[in-house]
Amino acid sequence: MDTQDVAYQKPESHITDFIEEQNNCCICGSQLELRHQINHYNLTVCEEARCLACGIRNRVRNYTVQ
C-alpha cells in the first residue's frame, strides 16, 4: 500500500480559510455585503451575499428559524 506525505495543517488554518471563503468574493477577493430578509410568517431568513466591487450576487441561502 502506498502512503503519501500529507502536509500537516493546524485546525485553525481550515477555520480561517472557511471564514475568508464566506466573507470574500470568489472572483475579485473583495469583502461581500450580506443582506438578510426575515419572513416572520414562514419563520425563515434569506441571506444574500453581494460583491459591491464586481456587482454580482455570490450566493443566496435560506434558513429556517425554529
C-alpha positions as CSV (number, residue, x, y, z in Angstrom):
1,M,0.0,0.0,0.0
2,D,1.4,3.4,-1.0
3,T,1.4,6.1,1.6
4,Q,1.6,9.7,0.5
5,D,3.2,12.5,2.5
6,V,0.4,14.9,3.6
7,A,1.4,18.3,4.8
8,Y,0.1,18.9,8.3
9,Q,-2.1,21.9,8.8
10,K,-3.3,23.3,12.0
11,P,-7.1,23.1,12.5
12,E,-7.1,26.9,12.8
13,S,-6.0,27.3,9.2
14,H,-9.1,25.4,8.0
15,I,-11.2,27.7,10.0
16,T,-9.6,30.9,8.7
17,D,-9.8,29.6,5.1
18,F,-13.5,28.9,5.6
19,I,-14.2,32.4,7.0
20,E,-12.3,34.0,4.1
21,E,-14.3,32.0,1.6
22,Q,-17.6,33.0,3.2
23,N,-16.8,36.7,3.6
24,N,-14.9,37.5,0.4
25,C,-15.8,37.4,-3.3
26,C,-14.6,34.3,-5.1
27,I,-13.8,36.4,-8.3
28,C,-12.1,39.5,-7.1
29,G,-11.5,38.9,-3.3
30,S,-13.4,42.0,-2.1
31,Q,-15.4,41.8,1.0
32,L,-19.0,40.7,0.5
33,E,-22.1,42.7,1.6
34,L,-24.6,40.5,3.4
35,R,-28.3,41.3,3.5
36,H,-30.9,39.4,5.5
37,Q,-34.6,39.3,4.9
38,I,-36.8,37.9,7.7
39,N,-40.1,36.3,6.9
40,H,-41.9,36.1,10.3
41,Y,-44.9,34.2,8.8
42,N,-42.9,31.3,7.4
43,L,-40.1,31.6,10.1
44,T,-37.4,31.8,7.5
45,V,-34.3,34.1,7.0
46,C,-33.0,34.7,3.5
47,E,-29.3,35.7,3.4
48,E,-27.9,37.2,0.2
49,A,-24.2,37.9,-0.4
50,R,-23.2,40.5,-3.0
51,C,-19.9,41.8,-4.1
52,L,-20.0,45.6,-4.4
53,A,-16.8,45.7,-6.5
54,C,-18.0,43.1,-9.1
55,G,-21.7,43.8,-8.8
56,I,-22.6,40.2,-8.7
57,R,-24.6,38.1,-6.3
58,N,-22.4,35.4,-5.0
59,R,-24.9,33.3,-3.0
60,V,-28.4,33.1,-1.6
61,R,-29.1,30.9,1.4
62,N,-32.4,30.2,3.2
63,Y,-32.5,29.3,6.9
64,T,-35.4,28.1,8.9
65,V,-35.9,29.6,12.4
66,Q,-37.0,27.1,14.9
